[in-house]
Each structure stands twice: as C-alpha cells, then as structure tokens.
C-alpha cells in the first residue's frame, strides 16, 4: 500500500493537508483574527457600505493575497466577522418571577445598546439584508440571539401560570424589546432604569393572568 505523503498527484500538498495545517498554524490564526477584528472595527465606524478589502488589508496589515486565501470575497469576511457578535451560550436569568426575569434581561439589553459594538453595526445589516440573502441570515441569527432570553423567560412564566399558555410570546417579546430599539436608533433618547421600569410594568400589566 502506498504511503500517504500528504501530497497531490502533481507533487503539491493536497487541499485537506493544507486546511489542517492552516487551522493550527499560529501565523494563520493570527492573520485571520486580525482580519476579523479589523472588519468589526470598520463596520462599527462606517457600516457595511464603507468596508472594502483594501481597507481591511491596510488597517490589519494582512496582505490582500492572504485575505483571499481564506475568504472568497468581502461578503464572506463580513458574514464571518458578524457571526462573532453572537455566541448563544449565555443562560437567561432565572429570578423566580416573570417581572424579575424581564427586568434583568431588559436592563442588560439597555446597557448593550449603549455600549456593545453590534448596536452600531446592526442598522447597516438590516439595510443590506433586504438585498443579500447571506447577510439576511446574519440578521436572522442576531435576532434569534436577542430574542432567546425573553422567549425563555416567557415560556417559564407560562409554565408557572403567570401568563396564559396561549399568550402570544413573540408579540410580548416584541412589545418589551421594541421601545428600547426605538430609543436607540430613532428618538435617541436616554435608555435609563426609569424607562425600562415603564416598559416592564406597562407590558406585563396587559399579559398577566388575572
């Protein structure tokens, strides 16, 4: 049986061998990290429309030829970078009551809307998602990430009997999150504790079981 040398028929290394080495080569890992970090920085500053391969290469110090070895085009880099804005691993708070859970979740979301990088990037993603199916998938992933904690809290509340089991959980979650998004991207008014309290009391008053 012929020994596997990791080389193709033309004497060069086969694709699987190159891929395996690239995944563990610290120089390759560092280059990829610089490209993705730089892409997120540029997205934060300019939105999708202002990000080019040239800009990414100049700021990151990674040659364009190297970038194209890892990503076929600009969209692929953007999708890879934006995917890092969600991890889906954090457990939603469980305070024992719907009001406690919702207040904790909205307070956390309010803080992220003011400080997190994705809050500056998201508007351009929403715009591009109308025309690019791949960006639309990134947008859907972000929305699922944002919605997950509230969905879990509402499902627990229904199981405890705090809200009717037939309640429109998606509608309730939208009513809770929507005002925060409105203030962040439209009215640009402060998103403070009193505003969060107003949302929590107003929405939950309309959905609790009598």
N, C-alpha and C positions, 0 to 999 in steps of 0.2 A: 504494500500500500504506500502511495506517495506521501511523503511528509508534508504537512501544511506549513508553508513558509510565510503565509500572510501576504503573498504576492499574487497579482493577477497574471493573466496569460502573457501580457506584454512586459512582464518583469516588474511592473509598478505595484504598489500596495493596493489591495482591494479596498472597496468602499467601507466594508464593515470594520476592517482593521483601523483605517483612518478615523472612523467615527469613534471607535473605542478609545483610541489614543487622544483624540481631541477632547473627549469628555473628562479625561483625567489629567491632561497636560495643564499645569498651573498657569502657564503663559496664555493658553487659550481661554481658560476660565476667567483670568483677569481681564483679558480683552473683551470678552462678552459682557462681563459685569460693568466695565467702563462704558461700553456702548449703550447698555440698557439704562444705566444711571443717568447718562448724558441725555438720552432720549426723554426720560421723565422730566429732567430739568428744562429742556427746551419746550416740551409740551406745557409745562407749568407757565412758562414765560410767554409763549406765543400761540398756544393751541395747535391743533393738527395742521392748520394751513401754513404755519411758519416753520415746519420741521422738514429738512431735506437731508439726504445722505451726506452732502458736502458739509452741512452744519454739524451733523453728528460726528463726522470724521475730524473736522477741525478742532472741535471742543474736546473730544475724547482722546485725541492723539492716536486713534486707531486708523490705519490706512483703509481707504475705500475698498481695495482689493481684499483685505482681510474681512471687512464687514460683509462683502458679497459672498464670501466663502461660507458664511453662517446664515445669512438671510437672503432670499432671492430679490427682495425689493423693500421699499420704505414701509409699506403696509405691514409686512411680516415683522419688522422691527417694532413698529408701534403696537401691534397686537401682543407681541411677546412682552413689551415693557408694561403695557396697561394691565396685562394679566397679573402682574406683580402687585397691583393695587388691592387685590382681594386674596384672602387665604382661606376663608370659610372655616377656620379651625377654632375660633373663639366661641366658648359656650355662652349663650344668652344668660343674663342674670335671672336668678330664681329667688325672689324675696318672700314668696309665700302668698302674695296677693297680686291681682292684676294691676292695681294702681301703682304699687311699688315697682313692679317689673317695668311697666310702661314709663314711669318717671325716670328710672335709671337708664333705660335704653334711649329715650329722647334727650336726656341730659348729655349722654355720651355722644350721640349724633350731633347735637348742637355744638359741642366742642370740636368735633372733627370738621364740621362745616366751616368753622373759622380757621382751623389750623392745618388740616390734612391736605396733602398735595392733590388728591383726586378731586377736591372741590373746585379747584381752578381748571382742571383738565376736563371735567365731565361735560360742560356745555358744548365744547367743540366735538366731543364724542357723540353727543346727542345729534348734533347737526350732521356729522359725517355718516351716522348710522342710517340716515334716510336714503343714502345712495350706495353705501358699501356694505354688502352682507356680512363680511368678516368683522368690520367694525360694529355692526349691529349685534353680532354675537358677543363682543366685548361689552357692549352696553347692557345686554341682557344679563350677562354674568354679574356686572356691577349691581344691577337692580335686584337680582336674586340675593346677593350678598347683603345689600342694605335691608331687604325685606325679611330675611331669615330670623333675626332676633324677635321682631314683633310678632311674626307668624307663630313662633314657638310659644311666646308668652300668651297669645290669644288662644292657642289650642289648649294650653294648660288651664287657662281661665274657664274655657268651655267644659273641660273635664271636671273642674271643681264646682261647676254650676254657677259661676259668677256671671256668665253671659249665656244666652240661649245657644244650644248646639247648632241651630240652623242660622246663626248670625253670619253675615257676610264678612268673613275675616279679612279678605283682600280690601274690601271697602273701608273697614275700620282702620286697617293699617295705613291706607292712603290718606284718610282723614287725619291721622296722627302725624304722619311724616310730611304731608303736603305743605302745611303752613311754614315749616322750617325751611323747606326748599324755596318757597315764595320769598321769604325774607332774605335768604342768602343770595338769590340770583335775580330777583325782581325789585322788591322795595328797598333792599339792602339796609333794612332797619336792624337794630340790635337783636340778637337771639340770646336773651338772658333767661335767668331762672323764672322770673315772673311770667314771661311769655310761654315757657314750657309748662308752667303750672296752669295757665289759662287753657292751653290745648288739652292737657290731661283731664282736667275737671270737665271741660265742655264736651269733649268727645265721649268720655266714659259715662257721663250722665245720660247720654242718649242710647247706650247699648247695654247697660247693666240689666240683669233680670230683676223684676220688681219683687 
